[in-house]
Structure formats: structure tokens, C-alpha cells
Amino acid sequence: MELRRLGRSGLMVSAVGLGTNNFAGRLHDEAARLVLNEAAEQGVTFIDTADVYGRGSEEGTGGSESQLGRLLAGRRTRFVLATKFGLPMTESLLEHGASRRWIVAEAENSLRRLRTDYIDLYQIHYPDPETPIDETLRALDDLVSSGKVRYVGHSNFAAWQIADADWTARTEHLARPISAQMHYNLLTRGITAEVIPACAAHGLGVIPYFPLESGFLTGKYVPAGSGRGRLAEGPRAAEIMTESNFERIAAFGGFAAERSHSLLDLAFGWLLSQPIVGSVIASASTPEQVRANVAAAEWRLPPADMESFGAL
Ligand SMILES: NC(=O)c1ccc[n+]([C@@H]2O[C@H](COP(=O)([O-])OP(=O)(O)OC[C@H]3O[C@@H](n4cnc5c(N)ncnc54)[C@H](OP(=O)(O)O)[C@@H]3O)[C@@H](O)[C@H]2O)c1
């Protein structure tokens, strides 16, 4: 497994990471254990979760972290563990956002659920328009100073928010964010005009989420049938499984096949051929999917192919 430096930091993450927003919700302990064990076996060291994952499951909001806490017992130090805060945990206005009050409280909650005494990467899940960024960054810096958090990152920030956060951290001498998580894959490339250059200018590693567009970029869904999987069964089906998206993935599949590769290889290879990408955090339902994803992540497209693919 290739290890990559995350942004301008010293933190090394596995090129293929494991997203766990299906833990506790779709995967009960035993299924999740099999996925996690296979990921570890395949050299995956980077795991991404969030306080809010697990909502709607038997275990409830926080379930993904709690499940990970159980499954990582005795092997925590072998993984780089990333979590997030900021989305509403309850209906209370006190239990969401990026205020100092909530960050300090929620970091303790995450540590308890994860059964660990440190978080490797603590990410602001969504920008909080109500809280000044200097308040957020100072609270995070205090967590870094106290040893409860190693690195700070953010997610779903616009280009101006990326620049604002970095400059605020630098001028106030606070821990600078090292990573930006965002919706980025073969189909969704709108952010390349502004957000990716902002990440490059501010030394952030990019962590693409929905790298497989919830399974659509595996090629397992066909226009005539719904296929099996979370995409077909979930709320994103109508948005993603459109005629024009099926046409686009047929073109992507053709491009990959001309180079003796699969659509899945292209989904991983196109992201990992960009040096700014730190880790591709696909989720998986089974050990077989983990193995397929790690194998697909071997391909690096030569620059000419990256350029010609841009036209598709
Ligand atoms: N920062 C944010 O706002 C944000 C938002 C969303 C997600 N995330 C993070 O990004 C991670 C990944 O997102 P995601 O899981 O929603 O989307 P994804 O990685 O694009 O899709 C993963 C899903 O595709 C299917 N799949 C995976 N590998 C496969 C394979 N080899 N063959 C066939 N099917 C395969 C599985 O579902 P089925 O088996 O059910 O088809 C799996 O759960 C999350 O776990 C989370 O950590 C972050």
C-alpha cells in the first residue's frame, strides 16, 4: 500500500482509506469487523468517520464512532483515525456547529465513543456561518496543545473559506488545517476550478469523499435495472442514476477499457494520479469490495491520459 503525506504535514496516510459512514447503520459489528480486518490486511491505515454517522441506526447518532471504538480495541495505534464534528447531533441548538463550547464538549464525546485518548485528524464537517473562524481554530488549537488532537482539517469549505482559515491560523499562530475533504470523483469535478487550486496554494491534502459516487462508479448499476446496493436503495438514486450519468460512465468505461483497465480502476486511478490527493476514502460493505478497491488503486494515469480524460 502506498503511503502519502497529507498536505504539507508530516502525517502519512494510506492511499486507499476506509470511509465508515455505513458502520453501525448498514453494517452490524460482525460485518464491520470483517471489512475493517480486510482493510488492515490490505495495508489500509487511514480511517474516516464522523460523530454524526450512525443516525437512524439501532445504535443511533454516534454509532459509527462507537462501533469503531469496539473494533479498534487493542490495535488503535496501527491506524490514523480521522473524525468530524459540527453537524447536529440532536435537535438542540447547543449540540452542533463549530463554537468553542461545542468543539470542546464534542471532542470529549468522540474520544469516549472511539475509546481512545487522541484523534489523529479532527475535521470541521461543514463551515459554520454563525461562528467566527478564529474562535473555531483557537478551540482546535487548544485541543492540539492538550494532546487530544494531532492534526486539524476541514470539509466542504469553499475556496475563500479555505484561504480565510489558513490565513487566520497563520496570523494568530494557531494549528493550520492540513486537509480538506470534499465531494470529488470522476463525475463531480466542479471544484477543480477554485477549490483544488486553493488547497494547493495553502498546502492542504485533498480527501475526496463519495469517490465511487456511492457505488455508481463501480459500474454495477445498469440503466434498465436498479441493481443492488445502497445507491439504488437510498435517497441519492434519482440524482445520480440519470440517463446522462449512465452515458458518461459508459464513456469513462470505454476510456478505461482502451487502456486495459476497468471503470473501478479509473475511479481510483484518476484521483490518485493527482499528487494533491491524500487518501481515497471509499466505504465498503464486504471484504471482497475492500480487496477490489485496493487492487483498483494501483493504476496511475500518465499525464497525457489525465489530459485527454479531462475532455470526457
Ligand atoms: N465530509 C463529508 O461531508 C462526507 C460526506 C459523505 C461521505 N463522507 C466520507 O466519505 C466516505 C465514502 O463515502 P460513501 O461511502 O458515501 O461513498 P462511496 O465511497 O462513493 O461509495 C461506497 C459504497 O459503494 C459500494 N462499493 C464500494 N466498493 C465497491 C466495489 N468494489 N464494488 C461494488 N460496490 C462497491 C458500497 O455500497 P453497496 O455495497 O451498498 O453498494 C459502499 O458503501 C464515507 O464513508 C465518509 O467517511 C464524507
The ligand as an SDF file (V2000), in Angstrom:
LIG
                    3D

 48 52  0  0  0  0  0  0  0  0999 V2000
  -17.2390   15.1320    4.6120 N   0  0  0  0  0  0  0  0  0  0  0  0
  -18.4530   14.8420    4.1930 C   0  0  0  0  0  0  0  0  0  0  0  0
  -19.3640   15.7080    4.1630 O   0  0  0  0  0  0  0  0  0  0  0  0
  -18.7430   13.4360    3.7280 C   0  0  0  0  0  0  0  0  0  0  0  0
  -19.9400   13.1380    3.0430 C   0  0  0  0  0  0  0  0  0  0  0  0
  -20.1450   11.8360    2.6130 C   0  0  0  0  0  0  0  0  0  0  0  0
  -19.1960   10.8510    2.8550 C   0  0  0  0  0  0  0  0  0  0  0  0
  -18.0440   11.1640    3.5420 N   0  0  0  0  0  0  0  0  0  0  0  0
  -16.9930   10.1420    3.7940 C   0  0  0  0  0  0  0  0  0  0  0  0
  -16.6760    9.5180    2.5840 O   0  0  0  0  0  0  0  0  0  0  0  0
  -16.7590    8.0960    2.7310 C   0  0  0  0  0  0  0  0  0  0  0  0
  -17.1290    7.4700    1.4170 C   0  0  0  0  0  0  0  0  0  0  0  0
  -18.4160    7.8950    1.0150 O   0  0  0  0  0  0  0  0  0  0  0  0
  -19.5780    6.8920    0.6550 P   0  0  0  0  0  0  0  0  0  0  0  0
  -19.3390    5.5940    1.2940 O   0  0  0  0  0  0  0  0  0  0  0  0
  -20.8540    7.5540    0.9840 O   0  0  0  0  0  0  0  0  0  0  0  0
  -19.4660    6.7590   -0.9280 O   0  0  0  0  0  0  0  0  0  0  0  0
  -18.5350    5.8650   -1.8830 P   0  0  0  0  0  0  0  0  0  0  0  0
  -17.2570    5.5340   -1.2070 O   0  0  0  0  0  0  0  0  0  0  0  0
  -18.5340    6.5850   -3.1520 O   0  0  0  0  0  0  0  0  0  0  0  0
  -19.4030    4.5190   -2.0670 O   0  0  0  0  0  0  0  0  0  0  0  0
  -19.1920    3.4470   -1.2200 C   0  0  0  0  0  0  0  0  0  0  0  0
  -20.2560    2.3730   -1.4490 C   0  0  0  0  0  0  0  0  0  0  0  0
  -20.1290    1.7910   -2.7530 O   0  0  0  0  0  0  0  0  0  0  0  0
  -20.2750    0.3710   -2.6770 C   0  0  0  0  0  0  0  0  0  0  0  0
  -18.9610   -0.2170   -3.0460 N   0  0  0  0  0  0  0  0  0  0  0  0
  -17.7370    0.1050   -2.5460 C   0  0  0  0  0  0  0  0  0  0  0  0
  -16.7620   -0.6090   -3.1460 N   0  0  0  0  0  0  0  0  0  0  0  0
  -17.3750   -1.3890   -4.0590 C   0  0  0  0  0  0  0  0  0  0  0  0
  -16.9030   -2.3410   -5.0120 C   0  0  0  0  0  0  0  0  0  0  0  0
  -15.5990   -2.6200   -5.1400 N   0  0  0  0  0  0  0  0  0  0  0  0
  -17.8140   -2.9680   -5.8060 N   0  0  0  0  0  0  0  0  0  0  0  0
  -19.1370   -2.6960   -5.7090 C   0  0  0  0  0  0  0  0  0  0  0  0
  -19.6470   -1.7880   -4.8210 N   0  0  0  0  0  0  0  0  0  0  0  0
  -18.7780   -1.1350   -4.0070 C   0  0  0  0  0  0  0  0  0  0  0  0
  -20.6650    0.0550   -1.2210 C   0  0  0  0  0  0  0  0  0  0  0  0
  -22.0970    0.1390   -1.0720 O   0  0  0  0  0  0  0  0  0  0  0  0
  -23.1060   -1.0490   -1.5030 P   0  0  0  0  0  0  0  0  0  0  0  0
  -22.3970   -2.3590   -1.2720 O   0  0  0  0  0  0  0  0  0  0  0  0
  -24.3030   -0.8540   -0.6520 O   0  0  0  0  0  0  0  0  0  0  0  0
  -23.3920   -0.7900   -2.9430 O   0  0  0  0  0  0  0  0  0  0  0  0
  -20.0570    1.2310   -0.4680 C   0  0  0  0  0  0  0  0  0  0  0  0
  -20.6840    1.5090    0.7650 O   0  0  0  0  0  0  0  0  0  0  0  0
  -17.7860    7.9220    3.8580 C   0  0  0  0  0  0  0  0  0  0  0  0
  -17.7300    6.6660    4.4870 O   0  0  0  0  0  0  0  0  0  0  0  0
  -17.4060    9.0430    4.7730 C   0  0  0  0  0  0  0  0  0  0  0  0
  -16.3120    8.6450    5.5820 O   0  0  0  0  0  0  0  0  0  0  0  0
  -17.8180   12.4360    3.9520 C   0  0  0  0  0  0  0  0  0  0  0  0
  1  2  1  0
  2  3  2  0
  2  4  1  0
  4  5  1  0
  4 48  2  0
  5  6  2  0
  6  7  1  0
  7  8  2  0
  8  9  1  0
  8 48  1  0
  9 10  1  0
  9 46  1  0
 10 11  1  0
 11 12  1  0
 11 44  1  0
 12 13  1  0
 13 14  1  0
 14 15  2  0
 14 16  1  0
 14 17  1  0
 17 18  1  0
 18 19  2  0
 18 20  1  0
 18 21  1  0
 21 22  1  0
 22 23  1  0
 23 24  1  0
 23 42  1  0
 24 25  1  0
 25 26  1  0
 25 36  1  0
 26 27  1  0
 26 35  1  0
 27 28  2  0
 28 29  1  0
 29 30  1  0
 29 35  2  0
 30 31  1  0
 30 32  2  0
 32 33  1  0
 33 34  2  0
 34 35  1  0
 36 37  1  0
 36 42  1  0
 37 38  1  0
 38 39  2  0
 38 40  1  0
 38 41  1  0
 42 43  1  0
 44 45  1  0
 44 46  1  0
 46 47  1  0
M  CHG  2   8   1  16  -1
M  END
$$$$
